[in-house]
């Protein structure tokens, strides 16, 4: 672990930039085959109400009911990304700390708002040790499960970071990847605790832009004051309400359990090829360190091999998410989305062929 003032990386690089027409998309961590037909019907029906301004009362009540909270503890947003921007605008931290590797938009939003940011950079198995967070940090941001490592931190370790005078922001965009959501803090109402959820990942609604913030009522009121009027469209509000239903919850649980089987299949194949996979992944993607090539004359690691592997995979029709734009990872890391076994087989075959032909120095 290290604590550093932010060093430049391309925080605005995201998986969609690694994808191109004709490539099998393993770079974007949005569930494939979604939204389901019934949810698509909800969105299409809502288009008929576009002449009226959006009214978020029903969606907000549905989200509150889903998490056992009051409606004034919920703010609907245009995806989780807007939530990070609102927090950066509203909060005035003296010492802001972002726990990396993680989704880079929280730090990007803070920097864009003029805040100084420090990083707690995890290593090894990338599990959180609360003792690594500076005691005087008054803003702490962490993902759970974390993008890109797929690590699920314990709810107990996260709760231990809550204290008077501190805002703890937990990004739970992938919490519904875990059956039962055992480590989620979404239903916990504590002063200073902010939980951000996204509906774009599991439900395939990235183009619709919908998410929400859960926090104490005074914090939600401040964020709402900073949010533009009618920021969330009528179709997005309709989708949010529908995704809180018992039907949606049951479907999510079924998908999460099936996805876990498919994830283990992918992990086994990657490890059989000699790749290092971050242990015990829990989200809809895995974080992989590629074996490095070696200079036969000097015995040094070949830095161009990982790049060659990514480019060669593109040539074979597969897009993966580069890892070097996540603080704490390097060029030898990639993130791979979990797909069906047939897709994983094809990808693993392409990766095996690519690794056999990748250059050494």
N, C-alpha and C positions, 0 to 999 in steps of 0.2 A: 504494500500500500504506500502511496505517496500523497502528500498534500501540496498542491502547486497552484499558483496563479495561472489562469487559463493561457495555454500556448495554442497557437493557431492551428486549427484543422478545419476542414470544410464542413462546418456544422449543418449547412443547408443541403448537403447531399443526402438523398433518400432513395429507397429501393426503386422507385419508379424511373429514376434516371439510369438504372442499370438494365432496364427492359427496352426491347425494340420489337417492332412487328416481326412475327415469324419465330420468335424465341419462346421456348417453354419457360414460363415465369416462375422461377424459384427465388426471385429477389424481393418481391412484394409479399408482405405477410398477411394479406387479406385472404380470407377463406374463399376457395374456389367453388363455383357452382352456386353461389349465393348472389342476391337474396333469393330465398325460396319463393315459389309461386304465390303463396298466400300473402307474403309481405310485399311482393311486387304489386299485387292487386290493391293493397292498402295505399301504397304510394300513388299509383295511377288514379285511384278514386279521389285522393286529396287534391290532385291537379284541378279538379272541377271547382275548387274553392279559392282559386288564385286571385279572384277579384277583391277578396276581403283581406285585410291585414292579418298576419298570423296571431293566433291567441294560444299561448302556451300553458294555460291553466290546467287543462286535462292531462297533457303530457307530464307536466311537473308533478301533479298529484299521483300519476301512475308510477313515476320514478320514486317518489317519496314512499308510496305504499310498498314497492318492491324491496326497499331497503329499511323499512320500518322507521322512517324519519318523518319530520314535519315538512310540509311543502315549502316553507320559507327557508329550509336548509338545502334547497335544490336550485341550481341554475342550469338551464339548457343552453348549450353552446354549439357553434358551428364546428363541430369536431373538437377533439382534445386540444388541437393546436391553438384554437382561439382561447381556451382556458389558460394556457400558459402565457399568452400575450396579455390577457386581462390581469393575471397575477403580477406580471412584471410592471404593469402600469400602476397598479394600486399599492403594492407593497413598497416599503422604503427600508430594505434591510441594511444593517451596518456590516454584516458579514454573511454573505450568501455562499452556500456550499452546495455543489451538485455532485452526487455520487455516481461515478463512472466505472466501467462503460455503461451507458444507458442511452435512451432516446435523446437526440441532441437538441430538439426544439426547446426544452425548458431553458437550457443555457443560452441558446441563440436569442430567445425572447428577452432574457435578462440583459444580455449584452446590448441588444438593440434599444432597450430602454435606458441605457446608460449606467447600469449597475456593474460593479466589480464582482467577479465570480472566482471562487476558488474551487478546485476539484479534489475530492477524495477519490483516488484511483485505486480500485480493487485489483487484485491479481490472484493467481492460483485458481481456486474453484469459483472465484468471484462472489463468495458469500459475504453478507454484511456482518461486520463486527461493529456494533454501536459505539464502542470505545474509540473508534477511529475518527468519529465526527467531533470536531472541536466543540468544547463545552459552550463557548461563547457564540457559536453560530446561531443567528436568529432567523435564518431561512435555510431549510434543508430540503433538497429534492431527490427523490429516489423512485425507481420503478419496481413494480412487483406484480407478476413476474417481469423480470427485467428484459428489455429489448436492448442489445441483441443476444445476451448471454443465455436467455431462457431459464435463468435461475429464479427460484421462488424463495424469497426470504420469509422467515417466520414472522407471524403477526406479533409475537411477543417482542422480538428484537426491534421491530418498527415502533411499537407502542412505547418502548423504553426511550425513544428519541423525543417523545412529547414532553415539553416542560414549559413553564410560564415564560412569556416573552419570546417564544419561538414559534414560527410557522413551519409545520412539517407537511410537505406536499408529496403524496404517494400517487404515482401514475399507475392506475390499475387497468390500462387499456386491454390487457390480455388476461385479466383475472378470470374471465369466464371460460378460458381454456382449461381450467383446473376443475374437475368435477367436485361440486359442493363448495367451491371457493373457500377452503378452510382457513386461509391466511388473509382473507380480505378484511379491510378495516372500513368498508363502505357503510356498514350499519352502526358504526361506533361514533357517537357524537361527543367530541372533546374540543375544548377551546384550543384553537391553533392547528387542529388537524384538518387538512384539505385532501380529499380523495377525488381523483379525476378518472372518469370512465369514458370509453369510446364505444360507439355502436357500429363503427365502420369496419372493424376487423372481422368479428365473428359473423356479421350479417351481410358482408359484402356491400357496404354502403359508402365506400370511400368517396364516390362522386357526389353523394347527397350531403355530406358533411353534417354529422350529428354526434354529440356527446353531451356530457353533463358534469357538473361540479357538485360535490357533497361537502358541506362545511357548516359551521355554526351560523346562525341567522345573521349576526352582524357582519361576518365576512362575506356572506352571499349578497347582502345588501350593498356592500362597497363594490363588489365585482359587477353587480347589476347596474350600478350607477355609471360604471366605466364602459359598459357594453353598449354598442349602438342599438337604437331601437329596432325591433323586428329582425334581430340578427339571425334567427333560426327560421327557415322557411316553413310554410304550412305542410308540404309533403314530408319534411324532416321531422316535424313535430308529430305528425300522424305515425310515422315509422317508430319514433321513440316510444309513443304510447303502446303501439302494438308489440314492441319488443319487451315490454314489461309484463306481458300476459303470462298466465300459467302455461299456455300452449308453447309460447316462445321459450320459457324456462325449461320445460321438458325437452324440447328439441335441442337446446343448447347442451344440456347434460348428456343427451345421447351422442351428439356430435363430439363433445369433449372426450368421451370414453373411447369412441372409435378412432379419433385423432391420436390418442395416446398409443393405441396399438400401431397405427401407421408410423408414428414418430419412432417407436422402438425398432421397427423394421428398418427405417432409414439409418438410425444410429448404429445398429448392428452392421449394416453394410459399409458405412463409413469407417468404422473401427477395423473391419476386416481388411480395408485398404491401407491401414496404417495411419489414418488421420486421427487427430485428437479432437474429441467432442467434449465440450464443457459438461461436466457430470450432472446427472439427474435433471435433464431439461424438462420443463413443465409447460411451455407455451407452444405455439403452432409453428415453431422454427427451432433450428439448432445452430449453435455457434461452433465453428469448425476451424481448427488450425491445421493447415496443410503441411505435410512433411517437406522439409527444406532440402534443396539440392546441395551438393558439396563440391568444392573445388578439389579435384583429385591431387593437385600439386600442393595446395596450401591447407587443405582440410577445413576451409571456411564455409559458412552457410552461403548458398547461392541466392542472393536477394532477388534475382529476376525470375526465379522459378514460380512463386505464387502468382505473379502477374501473368506469366506465360500460361499458367493453368487456367486462370479466369478467361483470358482471351481465347485460348483453345476451346474451352467449354462453349463460348459464344459461337465459335466457328462450327461447333457440333450441334448448335441449336438450343443451348441452355444459358439462361441468365441467372446469376447468383449475386447476392448483395456483397459488395466489397466491404472489408472490415476496417480499413485504415482510416476511415472518417469518423470512427468512434474513438474518443480519447481512451487510452489504455490498451487498444488493440493496434496491430500493425498490418503490413501488407500480406502477411502469411495467414491472415484470418478472413473467413467468409461466413456469411449467414445464409442458411439454406432453409427455405420454407418446406414444411411437411406437406406432402401430397399423397395420392393413392399409391399403393405398392407398384403398380405398373409404371407410373411416372418415375418413382424412385429407382426402380430397376434400370430404366433407360438412362437416368442420370448417373447412376453408379457405374454403369458400363462405360459411359462417356468419360467419367472421371478417371476410371482405371486406365483407359487407353491414353488419356492425356498425361497422367502421371508417369506412364512408362516412357513417353516420348519427350517429357519436359527436359530442358537443357540443364547441364551442370556448368560450372564456371571453368 
